[in-house]
Amino acid sequence: MKKTLIALALMPAFAQAIDLDASGSLKLTGFYNITAAKVLSGSAQDSSAPWTYQQWNCPCSMQGWEYASVYEKSKGWQVDRESLLGVQLRKDFTPTLSGTVQLVARAYNPNAGSRPTVDWAYVTWKPAQDSAWTFQGGRQRIPLYYYSDYLYIGYAYPWVRPAPDVYGWPIYAYDGVNATYRAQLGQSDWALTAHAWTGGFTQKNDAYDTRIYYTTQTNESWKKILGSYVALNNGIVDVRVMMMRHNDSVWQDQGGVRTDIYSDQPTRIMGLSANLDYKNWLVKSELDRFEQIDAGKGINNVYKYALLGVGHSFGDWTPMYTFSRYRTVAEPIEGRNTQYVSLRWDFRKDMALKAQYDVSQDHSHYAYKFFGDSKLMSVSLQGVF
């Protein structure tokens, strides 16, 4: 699996590509996830009686914050919450200049009415073919997390999905520019990657704010984004440190009148990941912190979230146990602990079948019933082409 993960990390290169012209300068690659999941049981505030949270009939389970992908026990097995198909087109104009566009069609996408979306659209330029520097401009995902670049390419990681307790904010893309520097450290096995980016993004009526928290149409904008990460990898150990700052605005428009929830709030996000892929052992870890602090405005939004997973491969089979935790630090507390038992089966080239059992406990201090506790079973067929 290691070679595949390294190849996928160097997006847009996939394990395979389809030539769309005789010169080989126009290539098509793609990925898909066909995911079905069912809430087996759940409760809230020490009661197993059914309840309603926003538009969902609970017991329920949140598995995708960006698109408000919620599974409801009353609906049994659901295949339309996370299933998707993505294609990526890359055009090489010269040996050092290329353009990339990635389209993703999701079975469920309240942010865009379930229409295919342009998740990536950028140009890449290098000063020379063998240059250590790469420059890009356009639309890309914000690399907040270790798996940000290929979050929806399920084949690239061992779980059905990365832990929702860690992965998921209302803004997940940016329009801007970035620069990457890659180098080998002397004669060692260690490689260095340094990456920096800047830009902004506005999401009108985003699912995260509107459907999960406010119930009325809510907009969010991240401006003046400035971030960077440094990663070290020797083929066995992979360590990544990230920091980003931006100005965050959340507002509602009702009857042509704008109401600010907060405006241009300075925000900082920090992340640390350390992963091990040694022989047949896998260790995945990630630790993040989100800060919005302004005593004068009464804002103290600090979130801490982390995951730790250990797995072992037996031929084509990879079982894994993972634990994740999420907490805010100020009342009313929002918190969750989740345990995951997952099994990946690489039964054919570029395709994997996965099963996962999640036990999630709600530690929120809300006067109303939030998503509560839940037990979720998931099965997913994931692949690349």
DOKOL-236665 format. One line per field, with one value per residue (C-alpha): residue in one letter; x, y, z; residue number from 1. Coordinates in Angstrom, 3 decimals. Layout:
<sites>
residu A/...;
px X/...;
py Y/...;
pz Z/...;
num NUM/...;
</sites>
This chain:
<sites>
residu M/K/K/T/L/I/A/L/A/L/M/P/A/F/A/Q/A/I/D/L/D/A/S/G/S/L/K/L/T/G/F/Y/N/I/T/A/A/K/V/L/S/G/S/A/Q/D/S/S/A/P/W/T/Y/Q/Q/W/N/C/P/C/S/M/Q/G/W/E/Y/A/S/V/Y/E/K/S/K/G/W/Q/V/D/R/E/S/L/L/G/V/Q/L/R/K/D/F/T/P/T/L/S/G/T/V/Q/L/V/A/R/A/Y/N/P/N/A/G/S/R/P/T/V/D/W/A/Y/V/T/W/K/P/A/Q/D/S/A/W/T/F/Q/G/G/R/Q/R/I/P/L/Y/Y/Y/S/D/Y/L/Y/I/G/Y/A/Y/P/W/V/R/P/A/P/D/V/Y/G/W/P/I/Y/A/Y/D/G/V/N/A/T/Y/R/A/Q/L/G/Q/S/D/W/A/L/T/A/H/A/W/T/G/G/F/T/Q/K/N/D/A/Y/D/T/R/I/Y/Y/T/T/Q/T/N/E/S/W/K/K/I/L/G/S/Y/V/A/L/N/N/G/I/V/D/V/R/V/M/M/M/R/H/N/D/S/V/W/Q/D/Q/G/G/V/R/T/D/I/Y/S/D/Q/P/T/R/I/M/G/L/S/A/N/L/D/Y/K/N/W/L/V/K/S/E/L/D/R/F/E/Q/I/D/A/G/K/G/I/N/N/V/Y/K/Y/A/L/L/G/V/G/H/S/F/G/D/W/T/P/M/Y/T/F/S/R/Y/R/T/V/A/E/P/I/E/G/R/N/T/Q/Y/V/S/L/R/W/D/F/R/K/D/M/A/L/K/A/Q/Y/D/V/S/Q/D/H/S/H/Y/A/Y/K/F/F/G/D/S/K/L/M/S/V/S/L/Q/G/V/F;
px 0.000/2.877/3.813/0.198/-0.117/3.070/1.828/-1.532/0.128/1.769/-1.586/-2.689/-0.664/-2.617/-1.495/-2.794/-3.934/-5.928/-4.411/-7.031/-4.829/-2.129/0.647/-0.144/-0.314/-3.981/-4.679/-7.747/-7.677/-10.482/-11.717/-14.952/-16.485/-19.672/-20.478/-23.434/-23.946/-26.569/-27.098/-27.551/-28.517/-28.211/-29.278/-29.106/-28.904/-29.245/-32.436/-32.808/-36.139/-36.100/-35.565/-35.245/-32.196/-32.679/-34.066/-32.807/-34.706/-32.384/-30.752/-28.374/-24.664/-22.696/-20.084/-19.340/-19.335/-18.474/-21.613/-23.761/-23.750/-25.918/-27.148/-30.536/-31.490/-35.065/-33.824/-31.869/-29.018/-28.272/-26.031/-26.584/-24.733/-21.083/-20.994/-19.223/-17.387/-14.460/-12.475/-9.352/-8.087/-4.495/-3.116/0.653/1.251/5.037/7.394/7.149/3.587/0.325/-3.323/-5.518/-9.279/-11.039/-14.802/-16.666/-20.249/-21.668/-24.858/-25.566/-24.265/-26.448/-23.737/-24.365/-27.735/-26.086/-24.570/-20.986/-18.581/-15.178/-13.111/-9.776/-8.872/-5.287/-2.153/1.257/4.610/8.184/11.227/12.812/11.889/14.328/13.595/12.955/10.343/6.739/4.280/0.508/-2.394/-6.162/-8.568/-7.387/-8.285/-6.843/-4.152/-5.303/-4.994/-2.651/-5.261/-6.651/-5.403/-7.108/-9.805/-12.409/-10.117/-11.004/-8.561/-5.703/-6.276/-7.166/-10.572/-13.930/-13.416/-10.972/-12.322/-15.169/-14.147/-10.999/-11.858/-14.398/-14.837/-17.302/-14.572/-12.444/-11.082/-9.255/-8.712/-5.124/-1.516/0.983/4.628/6.277/9.919/11.083/14.604/16.532/18.442/22.031/22.819/20.128/16.799/14.943/13.047/11.807/8.648/7.893/4.610/3.041/-0.269/-2.404/-5.878/-9.492/-12.913/-16.574/-19.294/-22.856/-25.548/-22.985/-24.301/-22.118/-23.490/-26.987/-28.037/-26.087/-26.098/-28.244/-31.199/-31.472/-29.368/-25.875/-22.740/-19.087/-15.943/-12.283/-10.150/-6.462/-5.505/-1.805/-0.554/2.394/3.499/6.782/6.909/9.719/9.540/12.022/9.696/8.865/8.176/6.217/5.963/4.070/3.675/1.110/-0.017/-2.537/-4.180/-7.147/-9.961/-13.298/-16.710/-20.112/-23.331/-26.952/-28.983/-32.684/-34.935/-31.899/-30.524/-27.142/-26.703/-23.131/-22.594/-18.972/-16.843/-13.137/-12.366/-8.631/-8.328/-5.421/-5.303/-2.348/-1.770/0.740/0.681/3.077/2.625/4.503/4.444/6.933/6.833/3.216/2.488/0.569/0.341/-1.703/-1.883/-3.038/-3.397/-5.011/-6.080/-8.426/-8.365/-10.666/-10.107/-11.337/-12.149/-13.611/-16.231/-16.774/-15.397/-13.522/-13.783/-11.026/-11.327/-8.981/-9.219/-7.032/-6.900/-4.656/-4.878/-2.893/-3.205/-1.440/-1.518/-1.968/-1.477/-4.398/-6.177/-5.593/-7.512/-7.158/-8.277/-8.604/-9.635/-10.579/-11.529/-13.007/-13.591/-14.305/-12.798/-15.572/-19.160/-21.415/-18.958/-19.203/-17.387/-17.204/-15.147/-15.263/-13.746/-13.409/-12.709/-12.012/-11.035/-9.627/-9.443/-7.362/-9.019/-7.927/-5.662/-6.651/-9.753/-10.490/-13.497/-13.789/-15.980/-16.039/-17.825/-17.966/-18.974/-19.410/-20.152/-21.463/-19.806/-21.481/-22.947/-25.958/-29.400/-30.879/-30.222/-27.341/-26.325/-26.029/-24.361/-24.433/-23.229/-22.675/-21.836/-20.307/-19.331/-17.555/-16.131/-13.374/-11.000/-8.976/-8.614;
py 0.000/2.372/2.923/3.669/6.209/7.973/8.153/9.540/12.089/13.608/14.672/14.833/11.720/8.503/4.912/4.878/7.465/7.446/9.321/11.466/12.581/11.076/13.115/11.929/15.536/15.296/12.688/11.532/9.928/9.237/7.799/6.539/5.622/3.583/3.758/2.309/2.775/2.060/3.426/0.367/2.186/5.493/7.649/11.223/12.629/9.137/8.348/5.867/7.417/8.797/12.542/15.214/17.396/20.091/18.246/14.790/12.008/10.509/8.214/9.496/9.750/12.645/11.356/14.364/17.867/19.632/18.362/17.589/13.875/12.402/8.825/8.219/4.957/5.175/5.031/1.786/1.304/4.536/4.733/8.384/10.171/9.739/7.919/9.898/9.831/12.113/12.723/14.760/16.184/17.288/19.077/19.457/22.581/22.400/20.204/22.798/24.152/22.258/22.794/20.579/20.421/18.007/17.451/15.541/14.305/13.491/11.593/14.177/17.733/20.420/23.005/22.730/21.052/17.679/19.082/18.144/20.637/21.922/20.916/21.739/24.131/25.322/25.770/24.385/25.838/24.840/26.942/23.804/20.140/19.192/22.216/21.691/24.454/24.160/27.060/26.778/29.182/28.642/26.597/23.796/22.213/23.881/21.479/21.678/17.949/15.160/13.703/17.021/16.658/13.304/13.354/11.971/9.442/6.669/4.240/6.355/5.531/2.491/3.608/4.022/7.727/9.728/10.382/12.961/14.121/15.525/16.153/18.799/22.584/24.750/26.095/23.420/25.113/28.312/30.433/31.638/30.654/28.309/27.322/23.984/23.126/19.496/18.285/15.263/15.886/15.180/11.494/10.391/8.691/11.745/13.994/17.482/19.108/22.733/24.199/27.656/29.035/32.183/33.144/33.066/31.503/32.343/29.698/30.994/28.987/26.395/23.110/23.128/26.396/26.360/22.747/21.753/24.852/27.835/26.322/29.504/30.341/31.164/32.182/31.922/33.453/32.836/35.756/36.644/32.985/32.481/29.008/26.668/23.168/21.306/17.533/15.006/11.479/8.609/5.987/4.652/7.692/10.698/13.814/16.986/20.320/22.856/26.352/28.652/31.972/33.700/36.175/34.408/35.982/34.350/36.168/35.750/37.588/37.935/40.263/41.995/42.792/41.401/40.223/39.488/36.648/37.728/39.549/39.362/37.355/36.475/32.693/30.296/26.565/24.340/20.698/17.931/14.471/11.568/8.344/5.069/2.474/-0.208/-3.699/-4.727/-2.175/1.064/3.871/6.976/10.014/13.593/16.420/19.778/23.000/25.758/29.180/32.212/34.390/37.964/38.848/42.226/40.538/37.669/35.151/32.147/29.504/26.993/23.448/20.535/17.320/14.274/10.716/7.713/4.469/1.218/-1.438/-4.512/-5.943/-9.668/-10.006/-8.202/-7.655/-4.676/-4.557/-1.374/0.164/3.961/6.383/10.028/12.862/16.327/19.079/22.766/24.433/26.921/26.259/25.132/22.314/20.390/17.069/13.557/10.374/7.702/4.245/2.684/-0.914/-1.104/-3.813/-3.171/-5.868/-5.117/-7.815/-6.500/-3.874/-0.264/-1.370/-2.028/-3.196/-1.830/-2.495/-0.330/-0.292/3.017/3.562/7.280/8.950/12.492/14.539/17.842/20.095/21.376/22.056/20.466/17.035/17.146/14.108/11.949/8.553/6.159/2.855/2.830/0.071/1.072/-0.850/0.843/-0.090/2.371/2.611/4.706/4.587;
pz 0.000/0.721/-2.935/-3.819/-1.015/-2.077/-5.660/-4.584/-2.341/-5.414/-6.859/-9.607/-10.472/-9.893/-10.142/-13.746/-16.268/-19.519/-22.464/-24.199/-27.097/-29.270/-27.679/-24.151/-22.945/-21.928/-19.254/-17.371/-13.930/-11.514/-8.250/-6.738/-3.388/-3.149/0.536/2.443/6.179/8.794/12.297/14.508/17.698/19.507/22.415/23.669/27.185/28.689/26.781/23.914/22.855/19.282/18.964/16.294/15.782/13.141/10.079/11.094/12.808/15.388/16.488/13.815/13.024/11.518/9.077/6.867/8.352/5.093/3.367/6.447/5.621/8.368/8.631/10.298/11.986/10.705/7.091/7.451/4.999/3.123/0.060/-0.873/1.941/0.926/-2.425/-5.137/-8.460/-9.277/-12.447/-12.927/-16.216/-16.606/-19.646/-20.084/-22.154/-21.833/-19.788/-16.986/-17.350/-16.855/-15.979/-13.775/-13.235/-10.880/-11.005/-8.301/-8.512/-5.093/-4.434/-1.745/-1.926/-0.298/-0.992/-4.747/-5.143/-5.857/-9.058/-9.985/-8.471/-9.535/-6.520/-8.171/-10.988/-11.079/-13.168/-12.179/-13.188/-12.418/-13.292/-14.802/-15.109/-12.349/-10.156/-6.455/-6.639/-7.815/-8.080/-8.468/-8.807/-8.839/-6.690/-4.421/-1.098/1.980/3.275/6.890/7.452/6.493/4.121/2.857/-0.708/-1.175/1.498/-0.901/-2.567/-0.166/-1.738/-0.347/3.334/5.471/6.823/5.120/5.894/8.058/11.548/11.393/14.879/13.253/9.601/8.717/8.616/6.627/4.337/2.672/-0.473/-1.337/-4.421/-4.406/-4.973/-3.358/-3.531/-2.746/-2.173/-2.170/-1.440/-0.258/2.954/2.080/1.530/3.972/3.263/4.513/2.117/2.989/1.666/2.525/1.309/1.703/0.454/0.502/-0.723/0.386/-0.169/0.430/0.743/0.561/2.355/3.396/4.723/7.849/9.255/7.788/8.336/11.432/13.642/12.608/10.625/8.537/5.488/6.743/4.871/5.801/4.383/5.104/3.885/4.057/4.413/5.024/5.835/5.600/6.488/6.645/6.191/6.619/5.202/4.978/3.533/6.992/9.168/7.948/10.151/9.208/11.053/9.834/10.812/9.140/9.975/8.354/9.006/9.497/8.838/9.399/8.480/7.474/4.836/5.576/3.606/2.127/5.569/6.552/10.130/11.193/13.636/13.651/11.105/10.190/13.308/13.425/13.466/13.803/13.068/13.982/13.173/13.802/12.225/12.667/10.712/10.560/7.769/8.769/7.337/8.014/10.749/10.286/12.843/12.050/14.312/14.004/16.531/15.714/17.422/16.181/17.906/17.711/20.771/21.254/24.869/23.867/21.667/24.069/21.576/22.939/20.234/20.871/19.522/20.119/18.105/17.549/16.248/16.823/14.868/14.769/12.086/10.719/7.207/6.586/2.878/1.211/4.547/6.877/10.177/12.222/15.495/15.746/18.480/17.954/20.292/19.782/22.389/22.656/25.718/26.613/27.608/26.142/25.485/22.244/22.508/21.164/21.571/18.873/18.485/15.041/14.050/10.312/7.844/4.376/1.697/-1.410/-3.466/-6.875/-8.435/-7.682/-5.762/-2.095/-0.115/3.418/6.441/9.562/12.910/14.819/18.424/19.093/22.432/22.695/25.461/24.576/27.273/25.351/26.768/23.621/22.159/19.693/17.565/20.658/20.971/18.044/16.683/12.935/10.465/7.121/3.980/1.058/-2.340/-3.223/-6.138/-8.567/-12.352;
num 1/2/3/4/5/6/7/8/9/10/11/12/13/14/15/16/17/18/19/20/21/22/23/24/25/26/27/28/29/30/31/32/33/34/35/36/37/38/39/40/41/42/43/44/45/46/47/48/49/50/51/52/53/54/55/56/57/58/59/60/61/62/63/64/65/66/67/68/69/70/71/72/73/74/75/76/77/78/79/80/81/82/83/84/85/86/87/88/89/90/91/92/93/94/95/96/97/98/99/100/101/102/103/104/105/106/107/108/109/110/111/112/113/114/115/116/117/118/119/120/121/122/123/124/125/126/127/128/129/130/131/132/133/134/135/136/137/138/139/140/141/142/143/144/145/146/147/148/149/150/151/152/153/154/155/156/157/158/159/160/161/162/163/164/165/166/167/168/169/170/171/172/173/174/175/176/177/178/179/180/181/182/183/184/185/186/187/188/189/190/191/192/193/194/195/196/197/198/199/200/201/202/203/204/205/206/207/208/209/210/211/212/213/214/215/216/217/218/219/220/221/222/223/224/225/226/227/228/229/230/231/232/233/234/235/236/237/238/239/240/241/242/243/244/245/246/247/248/249/250/251/252/253/254/255/256/257/258/259/260/261/262/263/264/265/266/267/268/269/270/271/272/273/274/275/276/277/278/279/280/281/282/283/284/285/286/287/288/289/290/291/292/293/294/295/296/297/298/299/300/301/302/303/304/305/306/307/308/309/310/311/312/313/314/315/316/317/318/319/320/321/322/323/324/325/326/327/328/329/330/331/332/333/334/335/336/337/338/339/340/341/342/343/344/345/346/347/348/349/350/351/352/353/354/355/356/357/358/359/360/361/362/363/364/365/366/367/368/369/370/371/372/373/374/375/376/377/378/379/380/381/382/383/384/385;
</sites>
